[in-house]
């Protein structure tokens, strides 16, 4: 015979049990005792009776105790493992049960008195937990539970003995520090305060985050935080939820990296608490573009769902396969076709890239001249001629671009060009005027009176105002001029408000704070990850300050954070081949205004 505590979910009533029936037996006579004290007399069980029940145990004796424990678990919301005597091949169930009942009968039913007895046996007789269990026919776990009453303040033991505290509450209090027990007693004595009991008490003790060590996917021996030994189950509890989540997130990130290295096209880490609904997805193998979803409960439990696509993505795959069958062109592996950026975020990126390129273009009139000739040859949506208005319905994006260093620099150059033409400083260079009604001939005459340097300076402004935002021309020009937005752009609220994708936010965090920090927060909310990025950029909350960071989206050439479509990168790919091997940008004599000096003004 072997004594052990077995989870309720692994027990079932054996057909050989005399109380086996489809209808649950009446347990009203023993239910109050089991509610108050739990199951004391071990159930007699034997391993699963068929190959269809691996890891399960059939109850040979103790079905009523089992059903009563099930009812008590439904009432409290907590199902504790039940003490069981596991039969060997030659054990007799009736003899075992009689022996256990006889042994249990030698114990005082009062658990506090049992604690006094067990403590005496340990301290004066030198008995071990195992020896006490063998003497009374109890599992080691039950003996440890009783001995745990020694962790309680004397008054709490007295209240328990007098029936003023239930068994679930006293068991959770054995995990509390002395300070917590005193705080709980103060609530208990107060006529006006709420006193947490049962499952609510456990949440109160652990700040609502009692996370079992069973949910950790990292090696517990490597964990540096404190673990509270849970004497009422197989596992411990993490005392520091934040430390647990850091370790758990790093382990989740490592799993993700390993799965990607194993050839999966994508691994989506779902927000904690969000369920993976199978009915919203379709099974899809790896070679057909299936990806992996990792779901995480608020309690820290991690599930990996391999080989799925959303129903929408799966429909696209089938459509591609049908088209491939008709055309004879092989179907490409399915990928996540969601854009990496929302339309508003893409607008933010396009306008800031446009502002930076045209600001830098004013330093390179030779480039602007050739760009203008190219427009004249090939045409443009704006070559009517009209200025790019850079319209945006989002007020935050509009303000972000308008107040940027790049836009300030360009506006200073624009006003200088207007002054050369004797135009009003509030007029656009293209389509503007000096308020005198002068036509093209008069402006042409004015240009003839200016030196080449001044004309080219005006040309750079005109070209900048007529360059189309979000076009391949911006990508080609910005890359050729090696535009560095670190001196022309600063991270602002408008950008962070537009970043809402978890995968992108974590990739940004990794770029700014490093892999360890990113992995340690991989399952955190996007809001939390963005807050850490902000802290790194400002040096707040003890974060090391990172200077000169520019998101990949705003760099030249354009780059992305995921394998998903990104409009700016697609535009760059259109012109990349044409930009190789070109000479360095032409310069003109005369130093242009310093961007930092203009911004300071």
Beta strands, then each sheet from edge to edge (+ up, - down):
strand 1: 2-6
strand 2: 11-13
strand 3: 43-47
strand 4: 57-61
strand 5: 82-86
strand 6: 211-212
strand 7: 227-228
strand 8: 237-238
strand 9: 267-269
strand 10: 281-283
strand 11: 291-296
strand 12: 302-310
sheet 1: 1+ 5- 3- 4+ 2+
sheet 2: 6+ 8- 7+
sheet 3: 9+ 11+ 12- 10+
end
